[in-house]
């Protein structure tokens, strides 16, 4: 059962592809805005459903996101990870892992939502982008929970961040654009080649070890050169410097990645807008 | 754009390409993806590739407020595809659709339900999908629950509902808004008979303010409800116009003239079934009073039917019957044991013999075809074709398939008298 609001609607084969990039992105955000109540309800329901029938109930929604962080915290306590640049190892690791989950989530959520909702979306006119936003809302919740734990660890270790950390959301916006855009493009490619989601999962599982989250990467040689092209490394390093040193390292890599992130994000939004109704016909 | 100022739905040369092979469909998607990546303005190409076919082609119509358009056709004719395009769920590959006003589609009523959430929560969820605020849904909440007849079950998770309850809830939410355009796929699939009548009554009350596109296999509903009807066949409009004529066209599609009489009869009598693990040694035939097999009988005479069979297990809820059609496919009547109060004690492993007596056969001359159907509750044990029965003429004149005993009386005037059809019964 679906509904559209009271206006003139024109449905043509190439209607969406003939719109300008600006209009496409505007309409996409318009769809998200119109579906905001539904996004809220879907998020709430997913939140409830994920722990329905369990003894601890909604407590699981707080416990599970913390599990990986607590593992790294304990390893840091046992000196598996040393202190880095004056920052306690536990803070350094848990902060980095939290960022990693944000970036990885930005890539994986669109793929998972499009894959799981593809069949259902054909039967409703509910925009897929709104379903993806409900997934992102969950990511925001989990990230808040993780940041809560990071704050506790900061308090416990007295490893205070620099006040520049307040600018972190702004500095990380290019990263969100980059990985969110990549996620949208990959979600479309996964419709064509089902292997994409599997390959992405594998890449992300190995990726954490080449992102500089767990271990400092080489500062010289070929690996150091390659790191300049590793978006995970570039954005995580930039965020760490801002959070603990109070400096935003406007390295050429960060600037290039930021420009690239806007290009990828705009292209991905446009592609998703044009292709969404083609996905629906694919069941 | 709209050709007529009154129209609120305009469909021009609509077409949709589909394939039964997912790989072919994905290939088209990949081609569109590449074109979008290269920022090419035109995505869709209306050229068929290997493995593709037009599931809709050159469909055009317009609708005004207060009009109802029926869409009928055989399975796979493209009815639901048309509805899905109008609902904005999928894109066409050719043509265009213009729609003025709010659209509500009832294609897959339960799609989008959050099964783990309660009926109550789903009301608000669906309301949000329909563009209604929680406050608006709260205002109509009681009305929705009343209409759905769910009572306390509204607080239970939807996953615990029967399919009928889910349908009722979904339908009740839908009718809480009054759309300009309503797209309905098989409304008669909603709930039980009483609820269906309630739904239809409500839809009728919306007639004046909304335009309807209505897909159904119920020809009665189509002719009663619709102003005009489209008959789709293999994705193309083969008729658009008067509902009764449309139903005739549809019937001709079901039984094409090119079909041989045998093929037509096979269509009428299907499905045939024989569970050899449950029943065996079956004999059945039309016969006279002495039990001699016959293939012809004179109208008005007593007719008999004999059936004998052996069942392997004792049936719990045995019944059998003989449905009868004219050779043109008109369903005349059925002779079922379910109409009798007697319960038959069927003995497994031995022959059970039945005789059916039809006194003063009311069938008019012609050929009649039928099945013998033997069931144990919902399980059909045997359903096979009977030998054709030819009813021979006794009266000079007759009308229709049957002549029921009747009597005309002149109750006023100088020559009062009477005439009775039963007076002419043949012994």
Interface residues (C-beta under 8 A of the other chain):
Chain A: X1 X2 X3 X4 X5 X6 X7 X8 X9 X10 X11 X12 X13 X14 X15 X17 X18 X34 X35 X37 X38 X41 X42 X45 X48 X49 X52 X120 X121 X122 X123 X124 X125 X126 X188 X189 X191 X192 X267 X270 X271 X274 X275 X277 X278 X279 X280 X281 X282
Chain B: X18 X22 X25 X26 X29 X30 X32 X33 X35 X36 X37 X40 X41 X42 X43 X44 X46 X84 X85 X86 X87 X88 X89 X90 X91 X92 X93 X94 X95 X96 X97 X98 X99 X100 X101 X102 X103 X104 X105 X106 X107 X108 X109 X111 X112 X114 X116 X117 X121 X124 X125 X126 X128 X129 X130 X131 X133 X134 X170 X173 X174 X177 X179 X180
